[in-house]
Amino acid sequence: MSRDPTARYLRVRYAPAVPPPDRMEGPIAWLRANLFSSIGNGALTVLAASLVVWAAYSLIDFAVLSAARPDGDVTLCRSHPQGACWPFVAAKLDQFVYGRYPVDERWRVNLAGLLFLGAVGLLVMAPRSERRMTLLGVGLGYPFLAVALLGGGIFGLPPVETALWGGLSLTLVITLFGMVTSMPFGILLALGRRSSWPLIRLLSIVFIEFWRGVPLITVLFMGSVMLPLFLPENVTIDKLLRALIAVALFSSAYMAEVVRGGLQSISKGQYEAARALGLGGFSTMSQVILPQALANVIPAIVNTFTSLLKETTLVLIIGLFDFLGMIQFALTDSAWAAPTTAITGYFFAALIFWCLCFSLSRYAASIERRLARSRTGGKREMGGA
């Protein structure tokens, strides 16, 4: 019996696997596919990288290499005309944080800040089943406690006029008040705009469109300058209270549109499923629709809060010295006249605002990831069942 001549061409064992070439996978392949796929893309990549390196070096040189040490004095700032004047920030730091708040009573501001951090930690660590009640308790209790601490006049605390409030603490007070008030009012306005009752729907639409059509700076100016003209002579409203009300009304209108977008993203099947389970209108909205709608618009909610934090700097026009206002006020001190004093102050303000906004966005991202994991887990359990 003759041997098959094609047997020599048949493979009887598999060849060992080898990794793909570097031009197909790995960092070199990624660079070639995304940054150097053509001559034009390569040139733009080199140009962009050069600009980034130049900007990073200039920033490091200004803030660190050529900067005056924080423990120095104004003579160091004048001898370092190309670097940051950190002694100015160190000398005025208390003023930037507390404003003109009495020195002997600043422990109350510190205590209010620690209580806020504790409230945030409580919300983060609370079990999911108790998180809603915890949020409600913190949202209703902390603002009153903070106002009592800062304003005084009760519990044996000496009163401190709001005209003395300022700095970063005032910025956070206005921002937190706007967040706490805009969320529930925004939800009510969004529900009112989708209401089947014509009068409620019309009033909600008029309110939202009016406040969204007016700049915040105009609202603050009207509340500070024009409102007292319509009040009796013996009636006065605190300037900070007027600013807080203006910020709350303004931010509520924008929050209402954000929540309305989330409500529109919920399909009709969710309403029908809730009715099939025997849930009423209030239970359907509070337990089925709103949790899903708010989860869908978390990025937009955080964007609104971030804008609110940055827009608090506008209160300077009505005589409230917030964080940026105190920096501008400190720049009027002729004893700290130096080439880079103003730039350093604004750079420090930008750094603090960036840290606050970045922390807010990271916290929102963690909430989104937690919600995504809970949804995925729920789907897996349903699939396994």
PyMOL commands that set and color helices and strands:
alter all, ss='L'
color gray80, all
select helices_A, chain A and resi 5-9+27-34+39-65+74-79+86-98+103-125+128-151+162-164+167-193+198-212+216-230+239-264+268-276+281-296+298-318+323-330+334-336+341-384
alter helices_A, ss='H'
color red, helices_A
deselect
rebuild
show_as cartoon
